[in-house]
Amino acid sequence: MITITPRAAAKAVELARKQGAAEVLRVGIKGGGCSGFSYFLEFDDKPRDGDNTLEINGLRVVVDPKSLLYLEGTEVDFVPSLLKGGFKFNNPNARKSCSCGDSFTV
């Protein structure tokens, strides 16, 4: 599975509450980006059939099986910074990542 740092979980819960969204964070990948795959985070109402779920600090995190193939062992962190802050993916499966950190190749 993946891990979510306590700092990232707290930030996601904060954002979900501000947006009035359910505290279910979907972590996944989609085709595209400059390196082949792009990461995405979005709030969802509930897990879907087949999703892998984990809970940390009041946040339910879901990952679909296809995404999990490429995200297994990934850590999602939140880095507070004015210039390059935000959610960061530390993916041990990524052979190459673009300079922005939003896309990768396996």
C-alpha positions in Angstrom: 0.0 0.0 0.0 1.0 3.6 0.2 1.7 5.8 3.2 0.5 9.3 4.0 2.5 11.3 6.4 0.6 12.8 9.4 1.4 16.3 7.9 -0.2 15.4 4.5 -3.2 13.8 6.2 -3.8 16.9 8.4 -3.6 19.2 5.3 -6.0 17.0 3.3 -8.5 16.9 6.2 -8.2 20.7 6.5 -8.8 21.1 2.7 -11.7 18.7 2.8 -13.4 20.6 5.6 -12.8 24.0 3.8 -14.4 22.6 0.6 -17.2 20.8 2.4 -16.0 17.5 0.8 -16.0 14.1 2.3 -12.8 13.1 4.1 -12.1 10.4 1.5 -8.9 11.2 -0.4 -8.4 9.3 -3.7 -4.8 8.9 -4.7 -4.1 7.7 -8.2 -2.3 8.0 -11.5 -3.4 8.8 -15.0 -1.7 8.7 -18.3 0.0 11.9 -19.4 2.4 14.5 -18.2 5.9 14.9 -19.5 7.1 11.5 -18.2 4.3 9.2 -19.0 2.1 9.1 -15.9 0.8 11.9 -13.7 -0.2 11.7 -10.0 -3.6 12.9 -8.9 -5.3 13.6 -5.6 -9.0 14.3 -5.3 -11.8 14.1 -2.8 -14.4 11.3 -3.3 -17.7 10.6 -1.6 -16.8 7.0 -0.7 -14.6 4.1 -1.8 -15.4 2.2 -5.0 -15.5 -1.5 -5.4 -12.0 -2.9 -5.5 -10.4 0.1 -3.9 -7.6 -0.4 -1.3 -8.3 1.7 1.7 -6.3 3.0 4.7 -7.1 5.4 7.4 -4.7 7.9 9.0 -5.5 10.7 11.4 -9.2 10.7 10.5 -8.6 10.7 6.8 -9.7 7.7 4.7 -7.4 7.2 1.7 -8.4 5.1 -1.3 -6.3 3.8 -4.2 -7.7 1.9 -7.2 -6.0 -1.4 -8.0 -4.4 -0.2 -11.3 -2.9 2.9 -9.6 -1.6 0.8 -6.8 0.5 -1.3 -9.2 2.6 1.9 -9.8 2.2 3.5 -6.4 3.1 0.5 -4.1 5.4 1.8 -1.4 4.9 5.5 -2.3 4.9 8.1 0.5 2.7 11.1 0.1 3.9 14.1 2.1 3.0 17.8 2.4 5.7 20.3 2.1 4.9 23.8 3.3 6.9 26.2 1.1 6.1 29.4 -0.7 7.8 28.4 -4.0 7.6 24.6 -4.3 5.2 23.6 -1.6 2.3 21.2 -1.8 1.7 17.5 -1.8 4.8 15.5 -2.8 5.0 11.9 -3.9 8.1 9.9 -3.0 7.7 6.9 -5.3 10.3 4.1 -5.1 8.9 2.7 -8.4 9.6 5.8 -10.5 12.6 5.3 -12.8 12.5 8.9 -13.9 10.5 12.0 -12.8 10.0 15.3 -14.4 11.5 18.4 -12.7 8.1 19.5 -11.4 7.6 16.2 -9.6 4.0 15.7 -11.0 4.8 13.0 -13.5 7.0 9.9 -13.7 8.1 6.8 -15.7 8.3 3.3 -14.4 
